Amino acid sequence: MKRFYLTLSTLLLTTIFAIGGMLKFSIYGGNNCDVVGKGCDCFCCNFSGLRGYESCGVFGLLAGCVVGVIVGLIVYVLIKYYKK
């Protein structure tokens, strides 16, 4: 049962962070990449062979997954520690 809660908390936070990261970076890519006069040439705007909101959205999704897994594990450890 302990592994179930670990998996559930990690998956839930990973999903939340992935969706949030995708939305946030898609908005950033749509507003800053490929806009005449701004000339954004960051890593996010050229990720995975795409440009603009598409590339930033993919980058945000992957970054959100990584952060969500880390935060999910930290939350699980803190809950386990304070439960004692």
Buried (B, 14 or more C-beta within 10 A) or exposed (E): EEEEEBEEBBEEBBBBBBBBBBBBBBBBBBEBBBEEEEEBEBEBBBBEEBBBBBBBBBBBBBBBBEBBBBBBBEBBEEEEEEEE
